[in-house]
Amino acid sequence: MDLPRKNIAIIATIVMTLSLLLFTTLNGFKGFGSTAPEVPGDSLFFNKPFRLPDELSFAGERVPLENFDTRESLEREIIVSAYRHSSTILIIKRAARYLPVIEPILKKNGIPDDFKFLVAAESEYSNMISPAGATGFWQIMQATGREYGLEINSVVDERYHLEKSTQLACDFLRKSYDKYGSWTMAAASYNCGRSGLDTQVSIQKKNNYYDLLLNEETARYIFRVVAYKLIINDPREYGFCIEENELYPELGYHEVKVDSEVTDFSDFAAMHGTNYKLLKLYNPWLRRPYLTPRQGKSYLIKIPAAGLRNPESIKSSGRIYQDSQ
């Protein structure tokens, strides 16, 4: 039987009143005309855009935030990265482990420190392999790796060697900077290659990254790198409440020089007080359970520091740093 219209109106009013009471109870009533209710900054359910900085630079070069397209491109990458919760949390945690390895190599080669954030955009500080075959932290193609002197074969693949691949990146970036006179353009060339960038410079008659229409990946690339720079440097500002003791600690080790065949890395690991799993974790560039060195070449194999796997030993002694031997 249909209810009278008067009864329907009364029921609707009651439902709306109860809904309002429930909302104000959960969020705290502030009075009409007030700002939005305060929600804890670490709430997963409180989604908001982020205020862009007034001034910003990449590798010492100014980002032109007065341009609406620049601002919107940066905002896009900040929002995407900040709300890509699980991946960005892991990037922040890994950065604490691997940036101390990358930073001094950049500094030694005169490459601006901001280039350490390229690795976040390239591989999230992990040994990824792209669909195109780009490999390692710096996502190096096989031809490029060999061109710059890395050993790449079925037994050894130095694209997985963090220090050597970082050196390759430095050499590439320095050459690009010498060509373009801009670190921002050098970074763009790392993503799309010099020939691809040269084609667009020639067509568009511009040599400024922020004035070029590029393929979507390269067009987003610098902004993604800068977004990671902002988030890694100040995670809490972007909603990531990660305590210092929750960051991944640096991995301590000493190195053993090897210039002859290793027939079994399980035995080799046991002889040096570790196991096969940890040995390969520290030396991902070793692609087989054995090593057949190139003629006249020697290798430095990292051996994990004693007690590394015990979290209590890390807490009691602070971060474990490289043990030089």
Long-range contacts (C-beta under 8 A, 24 or more apart in sequence): 41-236, 41-239, 41-241, 42-239, 42-241, 44-85, 47-83, 49-75, 49-79, 50-75, 50-78, 50-79, 50-82, 50-237, 50-238, 52-78, 53-230, 56-226, 56-230, 58-114, 58-183, 58-184, 58-187, 58-222, 58-225, 58-226, 58-229, 59-112, 59-114, 59-115, 59-183, 59-184, 59-187, 60-112, 60-114, 60-183, 61-182, 61-183, 61-184, 63-210, 63-226, 64-210, 67-210, 70-210, 73-219, 73-220, 73-223, 74-223, 74-226, 74-227, 76-220, 76-223, 77-220, 77-223, 77-224, 77-226, 77-227, 78-227, 78-230, 78-231, 78-238, 80-227, 81-224, 81-227, 81-228, 81-231, 81-238, 82-231, 82-238, 82-239, 82-240, 87-124, 88-231, 88-240, 89-240, 89-242, 90-124, 91-120, 91-124, 91-125, 91-228, 91-231, 91-232, 92-231, 92-232, 92-235, 92-240, 92-242, 92-247, 93-242, 93-246, 93-247, 93-248, 94-124, 94-125, 94-126, 94-248, 95-120, 95-125, 95-232, 95-247, 96-247, 96-248, 96-249, 96-250, 97-125, 97-247, 97-248, 97-249, 97-250, 97-251, 98-125, 98-137, 98-162, 100-250, 101-162, 101-163, 101-166, 101-250, 102-162, 102-166, 105-163, 105-166, 105-167, 105-170, 106-166, 106-170, 109-167, 109-170, 109-171, 109-174, 110-174, 111-170, 111-173, 111-174, 112-183, 114-183, 114-225, 114-229, 115-169, 115-173, 115-183, 115-187, 117-225, 117-226, 117-228, 117-229, 117-232, 118-169, 118-187, 118-190, 118-225, 120-225, 120-228, 120-232, 121-221, 121-224, 121-225, 121-228, 127-160, 127-284, 135-159, 135-160, 136-160, 136-161, 136-162, 136-165, 137-162, 137-165, 137-166, 138-165, 138-166, 138-168, 138-169, 140-165, 140-168, 140-169, 144-168, 144-172, 148-172, 151-294, 151-297, 154-287, 154-288, 155-286, 155-287, 155-288, 155-290, 155-291, 155-292, 156-285, 156-286, 156-287, 156-291, 156-299, 157-285, 157-287, 158-285, 159-285, 160-284, 160-285, 160-287, 161-284, 161-285, 164-285, 180-207, 181-207, 182-207, 182-208, 182-209, 184-209, 184-210, 184-222, 185-209, 187-221, 187-222, 187-225, 188-214, 188-218, 188-221, 188-222, 191-217, 191-218, 191-221, 192-217, 192-218, 192-221, 245-315, 249-314, 249-319, 249-320, 250-319, 250-320, 250-321, 250-322, 251-282, 251-304, 251-305, 251-308, 251-320, 252-304, 252-305, 252-308, 252-320, 252-321, 252-322, 252-323, 253-282, 253-302, 253-303, 253-304, 253-305, 253-322, 253-323, 254-302, 254-303, 254-305, 254-322, 254-323, 254-324, 254-325, 255-300, 255-301, 255-302, 255-303, 255-324, 255-325, 256-300, 256-301, 256-303, 257-298, 257-299, 257-300, 257-301, 258-291, 258-293, 258-298, 258-299, 258-300, 258-301, 259-293, 259-297, 259-298, 259-299, 260-293, 261-290, 261-291, 261-292, 261-293, 262-290, 262-291, 263-290, 264-289, 264-290, 265-289, 265-290, 265-291, 272-303, 273-303, 273-306, 274-303, 274-304, 278-304, 278-308, 278-309, 279-303, 279-304
